[in-house]
Amino acid sequence: MPEPFEVFLVTPEREVWSGEATIVIARGTEGELGIMNGHVPVLIQLAIGPLFIEPTGGEERIAAAVDGGFLHAVTSEGRTRVDVLAEFAELAPEIDLEKARSQREDAQRRLQDPDDAEAAADLLKAESRLALLERA
């Protein structure tokens, strides 16, 4: 069994989740990354997308929708610590299905307006949440 390590998923507003895990899988701006204990130090910019954490102790996999930010992993004395500093993060059970659908429809309408620079990002956020709910 892989060695556990500390994980902290935080936003400017709150600590979303913290605990021990055996793997973290995140989507960076340059692709996906998996981190286990002993990982080399890394700092990546997070993309809009899912984040998965395999906690220890028999807990279910943690799935969260993350709207950008950074992931920092460092190993000291053989023990890794991962800090996910997200602009916004929402655990799968916290996601409101109807709200996510409504946000997707709104963003799709707004894509027709060439002056709406945030519509594409808002569409990605809504689709990320809906994809997490489909997996559950």
DSSP file (Angstrom, degrees, kcal/mol; ACC not computed):
  #  RESIDUE AA STRUCTURE BP1 BP2  ACC     N-H-->O    O-->H-N    N-H-->O    O-->H-N    TCO  KAPPA ALPHA  PHI   PSI    X-CA   Y-CA   Z-CA
    1    1 A M              0   0    0      0, 0.0     0, 0.0     0, 0.0     0, 0.0   0.000 360.0 360.0 360.0 135.6    0.0    0.0    0.0
    2    2 A P        -     0   0    0      0, 0.0    21,-0.1     0, 0.0     0, 0.0  -0.263 360.0-101.9 -62.5 148.9    1.4    3.5   -0.9
    3    3 A E        -     0   0    0     34,-0.1    34,-0.6     1,-0.1     2,-0.1  -0.502  39.7-121.2 -70.1 136.2    2.6    5.7    2.0
    4    4 A P        -     0   0    0      0, 0.0     2,-0.3     0, 0.0    76,-0.2  -0.348  29.9-174.0 -76.3 161.0    0.1    8.4    2.9
    5    5 A F  E     -A   21   0A   0     16,-2.0    16,-2.4    74,-0.1     2,-0.3  -0.936  30.9 -86.7-147.0 167.3    0.9   12.1    2.9
    6    6 A E  E     -Ab  20  81A   0     74,-1.5    76,-2.6    -2,-0.3     2,-0.4  -0.574  38.2-173.1 -83.4 139.7   -0.9   15.3    3.9
    7    7 A V  E     -Ab  19  82A   0     12,-2.5    12,-2.0    -2,-0.3     2,-0.4  -0.999   6.5-173.7-133.2 136.0   -3.2   17.1    1.5
    8    8 A F  E     -Ab  18  83A   0     74,-2.3    76,-3.6    -2,-0.4     2,-0.6  -0.986   3.6-170.7-130.5 120.7   -4.9   20.5    2.0
    9    9 A L  E     +Ab  17  84A   0      8,-3.3     7,-2.2    -2,-0.4     8,-1.7  -0.948  25.4 162.4-110.8 110.9   -7.5   21.8   -0.5
   10   10 A V  E     -Ab  15  85A   0     74,-2.9    76,-2.6    -2,-0.6     5,-0.2  -0.913  25.5-166.7-132.2 155.5   -8.2   25.4    0.3
   11   11 A T        -     0   0    0      3,-2.9    76,-0.2    -2,-0.3    77,-0.1  -0.772  47.7 -95.5-123.4 173.2   -9.8   28.5   -1.3
   12   12 A P  S    S+     0   0    0      0, 0.0     3,-0.1     0, 0.0    75,-0.1   0.783 125.7  44.8 -60.5 -23.5   -9.5   32.1   -0.1
   13   13 A E  S    S-     0   0    0      1,-0.2     2,-0.3     0, 0.0    75,-0.0   0.777 122.6 -14.3 -91.2 -29.1  -12.9   31.6    1.7
   14   14 A R        -     0   0    0     -3,-0.1    -3,-2.9     0, 0.0     2,-0.7  -0.992  63.0 -93.2-165.5 164.6  -12.4   28.2    3.4
   15   15 A E  E     -A   10   0A   0     -2,-0.3    -5,-0.2    -5,-0.2     3,-0.1  -0.868  36.4-173.2 -88.0 116.8  -10.6   24.9    3.9
   16   16 A V  E     -     0   0A   0     -7,-2.2     2,-0.3    -2,-0.7    -6,-0.2   0.902  63.3 -16.2 -80.9 -43.9  -12.5   22.6    1.6
   17   17 A W  E     +A    9   0A   0     -8,-1.7    -8,-3.3     2,-0.0     2,-0.3  -0.967  58.9 175.5-160.1 144.5  -10.8   19.3    2.6
   18   18 A S  E     +A    8   0A   0     -2,-0.3     2,-0.3   -10,-0.2   -10,-0.2  -0.986  28.8  94.8-149.4 150.6   -7.7   18.2    4.5
   19   19 A G  E     -A    7   0A   0    -12,-2.0   -12,-2.5    -2,-0.3     2,-0.3  -0.978  69.4 -47.8 162.0-168.3   -6.4   14.9    5.5
   20   20 A E  E     +A    6   0A   0     -2,-0.3    36,-1.9   -14,-0.2     2,-0.3  -0.761  53.4 173.0 -97.4 143.2   -4.1   12.0    4.6
   21   21 A A  E     -AC   5  55A   0    -16,-2.4   -16,-2.0    -2,-0.3     3,-0.1  -0.916  36.3-143.6-142.5 165.9   -4.2   10.5    1.1
   22   22 A T  E    S+     0   0A   0     32,-2.9    15,-0.4     1,-0.4     2,-0.3   0.600  86.9   9.0-106.2 -18.4   -2.3    8.1   -1.0
   23   23 A I  E     - C   0  54A   0     31,-0.7    31,-2.6    13,-0.1     2,-0.4  -0.969  54.3-160.5-159.6 146.6   -2.7    9.9   -4.4
   24   24 A V  E     -DC  35  53A   0     11,-1.8    11,-2.7    -2,-0.3     2,-0.5  -0.999   9.7-165.4-125.3 131.8   -3.9   13.3   -5.7
   25   25 A I  E     +DC  34  52A   0     27,-2.8    27,-2.7    -2,-0.4     2,-0.3  -0.979  16.7 171.4-120.6 122.1   -4.8   13.7   -9.4
   26   26 A A  E     -DC  33  51A   0      7,-2.6     7,-2.6    -2,-0.5     2,-0.7  -0.899  32.5-126.1-130.3 155.8   -5.1   17.2  -10.7
   27   27 A R  E     -D   32   0A   0     23,-0.7    20,-2.6    -2,-0.3     5,-0.2  -0.910  30.9-172.1-103.4 114.1   -5.6   18.9  -14.0
   28   28 A G  E >   -DC  31  46A   0      3,-2.9     3,-1.3    -2,-0.7    18,-0.3  -0.432  42.1 -98.9 -93.7 174.6   -2.9   21.5  -14.7
   29   29 A T  T 3  S+     0   0    0     16,-2.2    17,-0.1     1,-0.3     3,-0.1   0.684 126.3  42.9 -67.9 -16.1   -2.8   24.0  -17.5
   30   30 A E  T 3  S-     0   0    0      1,-0.4    -1,-0.3    15,-0.3     2,-0.2   0.199 128.8 -67.3-114.7  15.4   -0.4   21.7  -19.3
   31   31 A G  E <   -D   28   0A   0     -3,-1.3    -3,-2.9     2,-0.0    -1,-0.4  -0.711  69.5 -41.2 130.1-179.5   -2.1   18.4  -18.6
   32   32 A E  E     -D   27   0A   0     -5,-0.2     2,-0.4    -2,-0.2    -5,-0.2  -0.493  47.0-166.5 -85.7 154.3   -3.0   16.0  -15.7
   33   33 A L  E     -D   26   0A   0     -7,-2.6    -7,-2.6    -2,-0.2     2,-0.4  -1.000   9.1-156.6-142.2 135.5   -0.6   15.1  -12.9
   34   34 A G  E     -D   25   0A   0     -2,-0.4     2,-0.4    -9,-0.2    -9,-0.2  -0.936  12.1-163.1-111.7 137.7   -0.7   12.4  -10.2
   35   35 A I  E     +D   24   0A   0    -11,-2.7   -11,-1.8    -2,-0.4     2,-0.3  -0.978  12.2 170.3-125.8 131.2    1.2   12.9   -7.0
   36   36 A M    >   -     0   0    0     -2,-0.4     3,-1.6   -13,-0.2   -13,-0.1  -0.804  50.9 -63.9-126.4 171.0    2.1   10.2   -4.5
   37   37 A N  T 3  S+     0   0    0    -34,-0.6   -34,-0.1   -15,-0.4    42,-0.1  -0.292 122.7  30.8 -57.2 137.9    4.3   10.3   -1.4
   38   38 A G  T 3  S+     0   0    0      1,-0.3    -1,-0.3    36,-0.1    37,-0.1   0.446  82.8 155.9  92.0   2.3    7.9   11.0   -2.3
   39   39 A H    <   -     0   0    0     -3,-1.6    -1,-0.3    35,-0.1     3,-0.1  -0.259  49.6-105.0 -60.3 146.2    7.1   13.1   -5.4
   40   40 A V        -     0   0    0      1,-0.1    -1,-0.1    34,-0.1    33,-0.1  -0.361  51.9 -81.3 -65.4 153.3    9.7   15.7   -6.4
   41   41 A P        +     0   0    0      0, 0.0     2,-0.3     0, 0.0    33,-0.2  -0.309  62.9 170.2 -57.1 138.3    8.9   19.3   -5.5
   42   42 A V  E     - E   0  73A   0     31,-2.2    31,-2.8    -3,-0.1     2,-0.4  -0.996  28.1-165.7-152.6 147.7    6.5   20.8   -8.0
   43   43 A L  E     + E   0  72A   0     -2,-0.3     2,-0.4    29,-0.2    29,-0.2  -0.972  21.6 176.7-133.4 118.2    4.3   23.9   -8.5
   44   44 A I  E     - E   0  71A   0     27,-2.5    27,-2.3    -2,-0.4     2,-0.5  -0.931  31.7-122.5-124.9 149.4    1.7   23.8  -11.2
   45   45 A Q  E     - E   0  70A   0     -2,-0.4   -16,-2.2    25,-0.2   -15,-0.3  -0.775  35.6-130.9 -84.4 127.0   -1.0   26.2  -12.3
   46   46 A L  E     -CE  28  69A   0     23,-2.6    23,-0.7    -2,-0.5   -18,-0.3  -0.539  14.6-148.2 -81.4 144.0   -4.4   24.5  -12.1
   47   47 A A  E     -     0   0A   0    -20,-2.6    21,-1.0    -2,-0.2     2,-0.5  -0.508  39.2 -81.6 -94.6 171.5   -6.8   24.5  -14.9
   48   48 A I  E    S+ E   0  67A   0     19,-0.2    19,-0.2    -2,-0.2    -1,-0.1  -0.669  91.2  82.1 -70.9 124.0  -10.6   24.5  -14.6
   49   49 A G  E    S- E   0  66A   0     17,-2.5    17,-3.0    -2,-0.5    19,-0.1  -0.990  76.6 -36.3 165.4-170.7  -11.4   20.9  -14.0
   50   50 A P  E     - E   0  65A   0      0, 0.0   -23,-0.7     0, 0.0     2,-0.4  -0.393  35.9-162.3 -81.9 156.2  -11.7   18.0  -11.6
   51   51 A L  E     -CE  26  64A   0     13,-2.1    13,-2.3   -25,-0.2     2,-0.4  -0.997   8.9-163.3-133.4 132.2   -9.4   17.1   -8.7
   52   52 A F  E     -CE  25  63A   0    -27,-2.7   -27,-2.8    -2,-0.4     2,-0.4  -0.956   6.3-173.7-122.1 137.9   -9.4   13.7   -7.2
   53   53 A I  E     -CE  24  62A   0      9,-2.4     9,-3.0    -2,-0.4   -29,-0.2  -0.997  15.0-152.4-130.0 128.2   -8.0   12.7   -3.8
   54   54 A E  E     -C   23   0A   0    -31,-2.6   -32,-2.9    -2,-0.4   -31,-0.7  -0.850  25.2-157.7 -97.8  99.2   -7.7    9.1   -2.5
   55   55 A P  E     -C   21   0A   0      0, 0.0     3,-0.3     0, 0.0   -34,-0.3  -0.320  11.5-119.4 -75.6 159.9   -7.9    9.4    1.2
   56   56 A T  S >  S+     0   0    0    -36,-1.9     3,-0.8     1,-0.2   -36,-0.1  -0.352  85.6  55.0 -84.8 173.4   -6.6    6.8    3.7
   57   57 A G  T 3  S-     0   0    0      1,-0.2    -1,-0.2    -2,-0.1   -36,-0.0   0.692 123.3 -70.1  78.4  18.8   -8.8    5.0    6.2
   58   58 A G  T 3  S+     0   0    0     -3,-0.3    -1,-0.2     1,-0.2    -2,-0.1   0.544  86.2 149.6  79.2   5.1  -11.3    3.6    3.8
   59   59 A E    <   -     0   0    0     -3,-0.8    -1,-0.2     1,-0.1     3,-0.1  -0.329  53.3 -98.0 -67.2 155.9  -13.0    6.9    3.0
   60   60 A E        -     0   0    0      1,-0.1    -1,-0.1    -6,-0.1    -4,-0.0  -0.359  51.6 -81.5 -69.3 155.1  -14.5    7.3   -0.4
   61   61 A R        -     0   0    0     -7,-0.1     2,-0.5     1,-0.1    -7,-0.2  -0.322  45.0-128.6 -56.1 135.3  -12.6    9.1   -3.2
   62   62 A I  E     -E   53   0A   0     -9,-3.0    -9,-2.4    -3,-0.1     2,-0.4  -0.790  26.9-173.1 -89.0 127.1  -12.8   12.8   -2.8
   63   63 A A  E     +E   52   0A   0     -2,-0.5    29,-2.8   -11,-0.2     2,-0.3  -0.985   7.1 173.4-122.9 132.9  -13.9   14.6   -6.1
   64   64 A A  E     -EF  51  91A   0    -13,-2.3   -13,-2.1    -2,-0.4     2,-0.6  -0.984  31.8-129.2-138.5 148.7  -13.9   18.3   -6.4
   65   65 A A  E     -EF  50  90A   0     25,-2.8    25,-2.0    -2,-0.3     2,-0.4  -0.878  31.1-164.4 -93.3 126.0  -14.5   20.9   -9.2
   66   66 A V  E     -EF  49  89A   0    -17,-3.0   -17,-2.5    -2,-0.6     2,-0.6  -0.945  16.4-157.5-119.3 132.6  -11.6   23.4   -9.1
   67   67 A D  E     -E   48   0A   0     21,-2.8   -19,-0.2    -2,-0.4    20,-0.1  -0.521  60.4 -68.1-107.6  63.7  -11.7   26.7  -10.9
   68   68 A G  E    S+     0   0A   0    -21,-1.0    19,-2.0    -2,-0.6    20,-0.5  -0.099  75.9 120.0  82.2 177.5   -7.9   27.4  -11.3
   69   69 A G  E     -EG  46  86A   0    -23,-0.7   -23,-2.6    17,-0.3     2,-0.3  -0.936  60.1 -61.4 124.7-149.5   -5.3   28.2   -8.7
   70   70 A F  E     -EG  45  85A   0     15,-2.3    15,-3.0    -2,-0.3     2,-0.4  -0.970  24.8-150.3-139.0 152.2   -2.1   26.4   -7.9
   71   71 A L  E     -EG  44  84A   0    -27,-2.3   -27,-2.5    -2,-0.3     2,-0.5  -0.995  17.0-171.7-120.5 129.5   -0.9   23.0   -6.6
   72   72 A H  E     -EG  43  83A   0     11,-2.8    11,-3.0    -2,-0.4     2,-0.4  -0.986   3.1-177.2-123.9 125.9    2.3   22.8   -4.6
   73   73 A A  E     +EG  42  82A   0    -31,-2.8   -31,-2.2    -2,-0.5     2,-0.3  -0.983   5.9 170.6-123.9 135.9    3.9   19.6   -3.6
   74   74 A V  E     - G   0  81A   0      7,-2.1     7,-2.4    -2,-0.4     2,-0.5  -0.997  18.9-150.6-142.9 143.3    7.0   19.3   -1.5
   75   75 A T  E     + G   0  80A   0     -2,-0.3     2,-0.4     5,-0.2     5,-0.2  -0.967  17.1 174.6-118.0 128.4    8.7   16.3    0.2
   76   76 A S  E >  S- G   0  79A   0      3,-2.5     3,-1.7    -2,-0.5    -2,-0.0  -0.998  70.7  -7.8-134.4 129.4   10.8   16.7    3.4
   77   77 A E  T 3  S-     0   0    0     -2,-0.4    -1,-0.1     1,-0.3     3,-0.1   0.861 130.2 -54.3  53.0  39.9   12.3   13.8    5.3
   78   78 A G  T 3  S+     0   0    0      1,-0.2     2,-0.5   -40,-0.0    -1,-0.3   0.498 117.1 106.8  79.2   4.5   10.5   11.3    3.1
   79   79 A R  E <   - G   0  76A   0     -3,-1.7    -3,-2.5   -42,-0.1     2,-0.3  -0.967  57.0-146.8-122.4 129.9    7.0   12.7    3.7
   80   80 A T  E     - G   0  75A   0     -2,-0.5   -74,-1.5    -5,-0.2     2,-0.4  -0.639   7.7-164.8 -94.7 148.6    5.1   14.7    1.0
   81   81 A R  E     -bG   6  74A   0     -7,-2.4    -7,-2.1    -2,-0.3     2,-0.5  -1.000   4.5-162.6-130.7 132.5    2.7   17.6    1.6
   82   82 A V  E     -bG   7  73A   0    -76,-2.6   -74,-2.3    -2,-0.4     2,-0.5  -0.971   3.2-170.3-118.3 124.5    0.4   18.8   -1.1
   83   83 A D  E     -bG   8  72A   0    -11,-3.0   -11,-2.8    -2,-0.5     2,-0.7  -0.966   4.4-164.6-113.1 120.8   -1.3   22.2   -0.9
   84   84 A V  E     -bG   9  71A   0    -76,-3.6   -74,-2.9    -2,-0.5     2,-0.9  -0.926   4.1-171.0-105.0 111.5   -4.0   22.9   -3.5
   85   85 A L  E     -bG  10  70A   0    -15,-3.0   -15,-2.3    -2,-0.7     2,-0.3  -0.811  16.0-175.3-105.9  89.7   -4.7   26.6   -3.4
   86   86 A A  E     - G   0  69A   0    -76,-2.6   -17,-0.3    -2,-0.9     3,-0.2  -0.606  35.4-140.3 -93.7 145.2   -7.8   27.0   -5.6
   87   87 A E  S    S-     0   0    0    -19,-2.0     2,-0.3     1,-0.3   -18,-0.1   0.911  96.2  -8.8 -62.9 -41.8   -9.5   30.1   -6.7
   88   88 A F  S    S-     0   0    0    -20,-0.5   -21,-2.8   -77,-0.1     2,-0.3  -0.960  72.3-178.8-154.2 140.4  -12.7   28.3   -6.1
   89   89 A A  E     -F   66   0A   0     -2,-0.3     2,-0.4   -23,-0.2   -23,-0.2  -0.998   5.4-172.5-145.1 144.8  -13.4   24.6   -5.2
   90   90 A E  E     -F   65   0A   0    -25,-2.0   -25,-2.8    -2,-0.3     2,-0.1  -0.985  23.5-128.8-140.0 123.5  -16.6   22.6   -4.7
   91   91 A L  E >>  -F   64   0A   0     -2,-0.4     3,-1.8   -27,-0.2     4,-0.7  -0.412  32.6-110.7 -67.5 148.9  -16.8   19.0   -3.5
   92   92 A A  G >4 S+     0   0    0    -29,-2.8     3,-1.3     1,-0.3    -1,-0.1   0.872 117.3  54.1 -51.5 -44.4  -19.0   16.8   -5.7
   93   93 A P  G 34 S+     0   0    0      0, 0.0    -1,-0.3     0, 0.0   -29,-0.1   0.723 105.0  56.3 -66.1 -16.4  -21.7   16.5   -3.0
   94   94 A E  G <4 S+     0   0    0     -3,-1.8     2,-0.3     2,-0.1    -2,-0.2   0.615  82.5 107.9 -85.8 -13.2  -21.9   20.3   -2.7
   95   95 A I    <<  -     0   0    0     -3,-1.3     2,-0.7    -4,-0.7     3,-0.1  -0.488  65.1-140.8 -74.6 130.1  -22.7   20.8   -6.4
   96   96 A D     >  -     0   0    0     -2,-0.3     4,-2.6     1,-0.2     5,-0.2  -0.821   8.7-156.2 -90.8 111.7  -26.2   21.8   -7.2
   97   97 A L  H  > S+     0   0    0     -2,-0.7     4,-2.4     1,-0.2     5,-0.2   0.910  91.2  46.6 -57.3 -48.5  -27.2   20.0  -10.3
   98   98 A E  H  > S+     0   0    0      1,-0.2     4,-2.4     2,-0.2    -1,-0.2   0.888 112.5  50.5 -64.9 -38.8  -29.9   22.4  -11.4
   99   99 A K  H  > S+     0   0    0      2,-0.2     4,-2.6     1,-0.2    -1,-0.2   0.917 110.4  49.7 -64.7 -42.8  -27.7   25.4  -10.8
  100  100 A A  H  X S+     0   0    0     -4,-2.6     4,-2.2     2,-0.2    -2,-0.2   0.904 111.7  48.6 -63.7 -41.3  -24.9   23.8  -12.8
  101  101 A R  H  X S+     0   0    0     -4,-2.4     4,-2.4    -5,-0.2    -1,-0.2   0.923 112.2  48.6 -63.2 -43.5  -27.3   23.1  -15.7
  102  102 A S  H  X S+     0   0    0     -4,-2.4     4,-2.5     1,-0.2    -2,-0.2   0.899 110.8  50.4 -63.3 -41.3  -28.6   26.7  -15.6
  103  103 A Q  H  X S+     0   0    0     -4,-2.6     4,-2.4     2,-0.2    -1,-0.2   0.879 109.8  51.3 -65.5 -37.1  -25.0   28.1  -15.6
  104  104 A R  H  X S+     0   0    0     -4,-2.2     4,-2.5     2,-0.2    -2,-0.2   0.941 111.3  46.9 -63.8 -46.7  -24.1   25.9  -18.6
  105  105 A E  H  X S+     0   0    0     -4,-2.4     4,-2.1     1,-0.2    -2,-0.2   0.911 113.1  49.5 -61.7 -42.7  -27.2   27.2  -20.5
  106  106 A D  H  X S+     0   0    0     -4,-2.5     4,-2.3     1,-0.2    -1,-0.2   0.920 112.1  47.7 -61.5 -44.8  -26.4   30.8  -19.6
  107  107 A A  H  X S+     0   0    0     -4,-2.4     4,-1.4     1,-0.2    -2,-0.2   0.885 109.2  53.7 -65.7 -38.5  -22.8   30.4  -20.7
  108  108 A Q  H  < S+     0   0    0     -4,-2.5     4,-0.4     1,-0.2    -1,-0.2   0.901 110.7  46.7 -62.9 -40.3  -23.8   28.8  -24.0
  109  109 A R  H >< S+     0   0    0     -4,-2.1     3,-1.5     1,-0.2     4,-0.2   0.919 110.5  52.9 -64.3 -43.2  -26.1   31.8  -24.7
  110  110 A R  H >< S+     0   0    0     -4,-2.3     3,-1.7     1,-0.3     6,-0.3   0.725  91.6  74.3 -68.2 -21.6  -23.4   34.3  -23.7
  111  111 A L  T 3< S+     0   0    0     -4,-1.4    -1,-0.3     1,-0.3    -2,-0.2   0.748  85.3  66.8 -62.3 -21.8  -20.9   32.6  -26.1
  112  112 A Q  T <  S+     0   0    0     -3,-1.5    -1,-0.3    -4,-0.4    -2,-0.2   0.714  86.1  79.8 -70.2 -20.1  -22.8   34.3  -29.0
  113  113 A D    X   -     0   0    0     -3,-1.7     3,-1.8    -4,-0.2     6,-0.2  -0.802  68.2-160.0 -92.1 111.0  -21.6   37.7  -27.7
  114  114 A P  T 3  S+     0   0    0      0, 0.0    -1,-0.1     0, 0.0    -3,-0.0   0.679  89.9  60.6 -65.8 -15.2  -18.1   38.3  -28.9
  115  115 A D  T 3  S+     0   0    0      1,-0.1     2,-1.3     2,-0.0     3,-0.1   0.542  80.0  92.9 -87.6  -6.7  -17.6   40.9  -26.2
  116  116 A D    X   +     0   0    0     -3,-1.8     3,-0.8    -6,-0.3     4,-0.4  -0.705  48.5 173.9 -90.9  91.7  -18.2   38.4  -23.3
  117  117 A A  T 3  S+     0   0    0     -2,-1.3     4,-0.4     1,-0.2     3,-0.2   0.681  73.9  54.1 -72.6 -18.7  -14.7   37.2  -22.5
  118  118 A E  T 3> S+     0   0    0      1,-0.2     4,-2.5     2,-0.1    -1,-0.2   0.524  81.4  88.8 -94.7  -6.4  -15.8   35.1  -19.5
  119  119 A A  H <> S+     0   0    0     -3,-0.8     4,-2.2     1,-0.2    -8,-0.2   0.903  87.0  49.7 -61.6 -43.6  -18.4   33.0  -21.2
  120  120 A A  H  > S+     0   0    0     -4,-0.4     4,-2.1     1,-0.2    -1,-0.2   0.915 113.1  46.5 -63.7 -42.7  -16.0   30.2  -22.3
  121  121 A A  H  > S+     0   0    0     -4,-0.4     4,-2.3     1,-0.2    -1,-0.2   0.898 111.8  51.4 -65.9 -39.9  -14.5   29.9  -18.8
  122  122 A D  H  X S+     0   0    0     -4,-2.5     4,-2.2     1,-0.2    -1,-0.2   0.868 108.6  51.8 -65.3 -35.5  -18.0   29.9  -17.3
  123  123 A L  H  X S+     0   0    0     -4,-2.2     4,-2.7    -5,-0.2     5,-0.2   0.919 109.1  50.0 -65.8 -43.2  -19.0   27.1  -19.6
  124  124 A L  H  X S+     0   0    0     -4,-2.1     4,-2.3     2,-0.2    -2,-0.2   0.903 109.9  51.5 -60.8 -41.3  -15.9   25.1  -18.6
  125  125 A K  H  X S+     0   0    0     -4,-2.3     4,-1.9     2,-0.2    -2,-0.2   0.934 112.4  44.8 -61.7 -47.0  -16.8   25.5  -15.0
  126  126 A A  H  X S+     0   0    0     -4,-2.2     4,-2.3     1,-0.2    -2,-0.2   0.917 114.2  48.6 -64.9 -43.5  -20.4   24.4  -15.4
  127  127 A E  H  X S+     0   0    0     -4,-2.7     4,-2.3     1,-0.2    -1,-0.2   0.853 107.9  55.6 -67.0 -33.6  -19.4   21.4  -17.6
  128  128 A S  H  X S+     0   0    0     -4,-2.3     4,-1.8    -5,-0.2    -1,-0.2   0.919 109.9  46.0 -62.2 -44.1  -16.7   20.4  -15.0
  129  129 A R  H  X S+     0   0    0     -4,-1.9     4,-1.9     1,-0.2    -2,-0.2   0.915 112.7  49.3 -65.5 -43.8  -19.3   20.3  -12.3
  130  130 A L  H  X S+     0   0    0     -4,-2.3     4,-1.8     1,-0.2    -2,-0.2   0.884 108.8  53.2 -64.6 -38.0  -21.8   18.4  -14.4
  131  131 A A  H  X S+     0   0    0     -4,-2.3     4,-1.5     1,-0.2    -1,-0.2   0.888 107.6  51.4 -64.6 -38.9  -19.1   15.8  -15.4
  132  132 A L  H  X S+     0   0    0     -4,-1.8     4,-1.2     1,-0.2    -1,-0.2   0.909 109.5  49.8 -64.0 -40.8  -18.3   15.2  -11.7
  133  133 A L  H  < S+     0   0    0     -4,-1.9    -1,-0.2     1,-0.2    -2,-0.2   0.844 107.3  54.5 -67.4 -32.8  -22.0   14.6  -11.0
  134  134 A E  H  < S+     0   0    0     -4,-1.8    -1,-0.2     1,-0.2    -2,-0.2   0.842 107.0  51.5 -68.0 -32.8  -22.2   12.1  -13.9
  135  135 A R  H  <        0   0    0     -4,-1.5    -1,-0.2     1,-0.2    -2,-0.2   0.796 360.0 360.0 -72.1 -28.9  -19.3   10.1  -12.4
  136  136 A A     <        0   0    0     -4,-1.2    -1,-0.2    -5,-0.1    -2,-0.2   0.482 360.0 360.0 -71.6 360.0  -20.9    9.9   -9.0
